[in-house]
Amino acid sequence: MDACSVLIVGGGPAGSSCAWQLCRAGIDVAILDKATFPRNKICGGWITLPVFDELAIDAADYARANVLQPITGFRTSMMGDRETETDYHEPISYGIRRSEFDDYLLKRSGARLIEGTPLSSIERTGDEWLVNARIKDRQIKTQLIIGAGGHFCPVARFLGSKSTVENAVAAQETEFEMNAEQQSKCSIRAEIPELYFCADMRGYGWCFRKGDFINIGLGRLDKHSLGAHITAFIEFLRRTKKITFDLHSKLFGHAYLLYGRSNRKIVDNGILLIGDAAGMAYSQSGEGIRPAIESGLLAAKAITEAQGSYRRENLYRYRTLLTNRFGSLHDDWSVQIGRRLPPPLMNSLGRALLATKWFSRHIVLDSWFLHANEPAFHLAT
């Protein structure tokens, strides 16, 4: 039987970041994941500059062995309308491949890794947890369990989540390495990704090029019409000659909750959720890597302050830290407006606003996507 003080279920950015901080505090941490890393992970795959700062990663060092595509601007529009290009003339974010990025963070976390092992059961035994009790040679005893396994995290299910996508963003996307012919038939510039909003502003499609790799996808709050929107989006890319080759790679689906729209229980006695398991994606853009990482760091702070006593009342500190950092849904004026306006009016307003350079830069990009007004988060401050 294995034993640890803290068991993190899920080796993505949230789990690895939390483990990294806990290990630096001298806490015995193990990470359990059903996959063996590096593993394929379909994701838009872009990170803002504060991520490297928050995790003390040297970008040049990372780039020596991994894809790190500097992004200096974006092209934005309502799909089919006139496009607005915003160029910052310097890197304001980076394109990464999640298979590489997640493996890098996991290996540097300092935690013991239990890979290729799914979580099959959780049982409470006194003040401890027994994980995988019925699987010989896979049993783990721990004082605290952290769910970091994404939207369908088994720890979230244990806490009562139904893993529904009714209130979640549903997305489909693909990422693959283009051959020489495909590269010649792709007009997307690597340093300028393109974002195309749906007419009802309830989702958007994207094309991100990372060197020879390209990521194409679309996400929406309305899962029932996702297939039709995906089809229309691919046709739009071909019609506008963004890409003029067939997508032989399959589009993969996934779901995630937006911050403030989840009623998941994220804290209980000896257990808590971080990252997508806790519904941490930014409400306007759906970007989840930075908030996942910050939720992991905040959880580590609350756990360290608990000094080995992981009762519910001690772990509630984590909820307070999240609210202090991310605010509440009521602070998000764009979400409030979007909920109240009828679709035709939302379409007209969206078209007018997205066509202006000021709105595209200062609201869509600086505020919604880059969170440029939010400096890097450091636990010491």
Secondary structure, 3 states (H helix, E strand, C coil): CEEEEEEEECCCHHHHHHHHHHHHCCCCEEEEECCCCCCCCCCCCEEEHHHHHHCCCCHHHHHCCCCCEEECEEEEEECCCCCEEEECCCCCEEECCHHHHHHHHHHHCCCEEEECCCCCCEEEECCEEEECCCCCCCCEEEEEEEECCCCCCHHHHHCCCCCCCCCEEEEEEEEEECCHHHHHCECCECCECEEEECCCCCEEEEEEEECCEEEEEEEECCHHHHHHHHHHHHHHHHHCCCECCCCCCCCEEEEEEECCCCCCCCEECCEEECHHHHCCECCCCCCCHHHHHHHHHHHHHHHHHHCCCCCHHHHHHHHHHHHHHHCCHHHCHHHHHHHHCCHHHHHHHHHHHHCCHHHHHHHHHHHHHCCCCCCCCCCCC
